[in-house]
Amino acid sequence: MSDVGKGCPEIHILIGADDACSMYTGNIVRTTRGPREYETTIGWTVMGPASGGQTEEEPLGITMLSASDLDIESVWKLDAIGINDPSDTRTQEEEVKSAEDHFLKTVILSAERRYEINLPWLECHPVVSNIYELARRRLMTATKKSNELDKYETYQKIFDIWESDRVVEKVSTGGSDLCGSYLPHRPVFKETSLTTPFRPMVDASAKSSGGASLNECLQQCNTLVELLPDIVLRFRRKKIGVISYVKKAYLQIYLTECERNYVRFLLCKEDKKTLQEYCHCPVVFGVTSSPFLLAATLKHHMKNYNYAS
């Protein structure tokens, strides 16, 4: 019970009274004599007078808190309180710079006047899970639910439109032997929405047991979101502000042919049993690197045409 003397446990952290008072839950175990037990958010503490002082009139006051499952080392990490180590920051900056350099080296303008890009793969990333069987099972579940809601034709029509617009295209059968991956998808119906009352939602975080998902193998880099405060402030400086909107922005940026094997998906044919394989042609909403690729493409385009300030 003491923090001095032979065999006393090591003290890992000191908590001030101003913070300790907010940690008590209100549960108290009272004793007829001696200290009491108080429950806190991270464990039980013993507090109060105890026999063993120098005289009966001067009891020994004790306070002890034991939290054996608390990761003490993580408490002292700087990033736990919002301070990053400069060496870690430099590493993150280097990763972002590497992704941006790779983007600029590989981005091309196709004959159709569309930007074509490669995915920003992590260095030494694991092999992406194929998950053909998982995608097949989820498709069967989604098809069944769509039929029950009488929404199957509505869901299928989205892909028909996408195919006619070359957003998706049919591909030869790859199956579980494909060197690539499949994206499970399901319909999301929101009939109150004026713009997207129904749309497919892909799961790029799906993976096989012991494998890696597509999202885990791609870099998550900077987007344009962090520039919003600066943009809003600039709008307050002048009388007139001009904005523009890129319709279906993700669908305007295409993946190169070699990358499309990693964004395949399955659809049922008219008999609702036979499977047909497709691949996404443009950047896919729902893949972790897509916001970065959109931001990088916009910056690259504005720089090329002298739009960037």
N, C-alpha and C positions, 0 to 999 in steps of 0.2 A: 504493500500500500504506500510505501515511501519512495521518493525519488533520490534518496541518498543511501549510502551503505552498500554492503556486499550483496550481490545477487539481485539488485533492483533492475527492473526492465528499462530498456532504453526509451527515452522520450523522443518521439518523432516530430511532434508539432505542438505549438502552444497556441491556444485559442483565447483571445481576449474576452472579457466579460461582456463587452458591447455586442459581440457576435454570438457568444455562447447562449445568451438569453433567447435568441430567436431559434435555437436548435431544440429546445425542450418540447416534448409532445404533450406533456401534462400527466403522463402516467407515473405514479410514485408508489414505491413499495416502502411502507413505513415499518419501523421497528420500535420495540418498547424502549430500547436503550441503544445509543450509538448512532452511526450514520444511516442515511436513507439512500435508497436506490432511485435514480431518476432516469427515465428513458429519453434519449435524444434521437435525432434523425439518423445518426450514424452509429448508434449503440447505447448501451447502458453505462451510467456513471454513478459512482459512489461519492456522496458528499455529506459533510456535516461533522459534528464533534464526535470524537472517539476517545475511549480511555487509553491512556498511554502517554499523556503529557507529563511535563515535569512535576506538576502537582495536580491534585484533584480539582483545584480552582482554575487551573489552566489546561483545559482539555486540548487534545491535538486536533486541529482542523485539517481535514483531508478532502481532496478532490481528485478523482481518478476516472479516466475514460479509456476504455480498451475497445479498439475496433480492429479485430484480427483480419477482417476481409477488406480493409481499406488499402488501396494501392498508394502507399505514402510517396513513392517515387514520382507518380504522376502529378501529385499535388504541387511539387516544386518545379514542374516543367513550365517554362516561360509561356508557351503557347496556351497553357490552361488559363492564363489571365490576359490573353490577347497580345502578348509580346512574342514576336518571332525571332529566333536566332538569326543573325545576319547571314551565316553560312547556309541555313535552310532557305532563306529568301533568295540568295543568289542562285541556289540550285533550281528553285521554281522559275526564276527569271530566265535561266539558261534553257529550261525545258520549253518555256513559251517561245523564246527566241528560236529554238531548234524547230518547233512546229511551224512557226511563221516562215522561216527560211525554207523548210521543206515545201510548204504551200506555194511560195513564190517560184520555186524551181520546177514544180510539177504542174501548176495551173496552165491550162491552154484555152484558146478560144476556138471552138469547133467551126466547121464549115457552116453550121446552122446558126452561128453567132451566139452560141451558148458557152458559158464557162464550164469546163470539165476539170474535176479535181480528184485527188487521191485522198483516202482516209488518213488521218494523222495517227499512225500506229505508235504505240509505246515502244521504246527501245527494249529489245529482249523480251517481248511480250509472250505469254504462253499461247499454246495453240487454241484457237477459237473452237468451242464446242459445235459440232455439226447439228445436233438436236433435231434431226429430221423427224424422228418418231414422236418427240414432244410436240413439235409443230403440227403433226398429223392429228394427234389426240385432241389438241386444243381446237383445231379446225372442226373436228367432228362435234365437239361440245358447242362451239359457237354456231354451227349450222343447225343443230338441234334446237337451241334456244331461239334462234331467229325464226325457225319454222313455227315454234310454239307461239311466238309473238306476231306471227304473220308478217314478218319483216325481211324474210329471206330475199325476195325479189328486189326490195329496196336496197339491201346491203350489196347484192350482186351487181346492181346497176352502177354503183360507185366505181367498181373495178372495170366495168364495161366502158364507162366514160374515160377512166384513166388509160385504158388500153388504146382507145381511139385517139387520145391526146399524147400518146407515147410516154405517159408517166410510168407505166409498167409495161413489160413485154413478156411474151411467152419464151421459155427457154427449154432446152432439151433436158431430159430427165437426168438428175444427178443422184438423188437419194442419199442414203447413209454413207455412200462412198465418196461423196462430193468433197473436194478440198475447198471448203467454204462454210457457210452457216445459213440457217433459216430463221426467219423472224416470225414467231407466233403472233397472231393478231386476233382481235375480237371486235365486234361492233359496239359503238357507243351511241345510244339514241338520246337526243335531247331536243325534243320537238318544240320547246319554247325558244330555242335559238333561231334567230332570223338568218344567220349566215351558214352555220353548220349544224342542221338538225340531226344529222347522223354522219358518222365518220368512222373509219377503221382506226384502232389504236394498236400499235405494235409494241412488243415486249423485247427490247434489245438487251435486257438484263437476264433473260432466261438462259440457263446453262444445264449441262448434264452433271451427274454426280462426279465430283472430282475434276470437272473441266472448268473452263473460263468462258464467260459470256462475251459478246461483242463489245459491250460497254466497258468491261474490265480491261480490254486490250487497246483501247483508244485513249488519247490524251484529252483531258478536260482543260482547255485553255481559256484565255480571256475572251469575253464577248464585249458588245458595245453597251451593256447595261450600266457599267460603272461610269459611262460618260453622261448619263442622263442628268445628274445634278448640274453639271456645267452647261448642258444644253438649255435646261430650264432657266438658269440664271441669265444666259445670253438673251433669251426671249424677253426678259424684263428690262433689258437695256435700251431696246429700240421700240418704235411705235408699231412696226409691221413685222410679222413673222411669217415665213413661208415654210410649209412642210410638204412632204410627198409621201406616197404610199406605194410600196412594191407589192402588187397583188400576187398572192401565193408565192412568197419569196423563196421558200425552200424548193419549190418545184421548178424554179428557174435555173438552179445550179445542178448540173449533172455529174454523176460519178463516171470515172473512166471504166472501160469494159472490164478490166481485170479486177476491179473492186466490187462489181455487181454480184459476184458469186457469194459475197458475205451478206447480202441483203435480199436473199431469195425468200419466197413465201409460197404457200400452197393454197389452191382454191379447188372447190368441187365443181365438176362439170354439171351439165343439165340434169343428169341422173342423180346428182347429190351424193354419189358414191365414188365415182372415178376421180382421181386427183390429177390436177394440171399444175405444173410448176411455172412460176413467174419470178421476175426480179424487178426491183425498183430501179428506175433509171436515174432519178434525181436524188439529192440528199434527203434522208428520211427523217421526218419529225418524230422524235422519240429516241434517236441515237444520241449518246452523250456528247459527241463532238460536233453535232450539226449546228448549234448556235455559234461556235467558233468559226466553222467553215463559212457560215453566212456573213459573219462580221468581217472575216478576212477577205471574202470576195467583194463585199461592198467597199471596203477600204482600198482594195486593189483597183477596182473599177473607177472610183472617184479620183484616185491618184493618176491613173492613166489618162483621164479626161480633164484633169486639172480642176476637179470639183472640190478637192479637200483643201481646207484652209491651212 
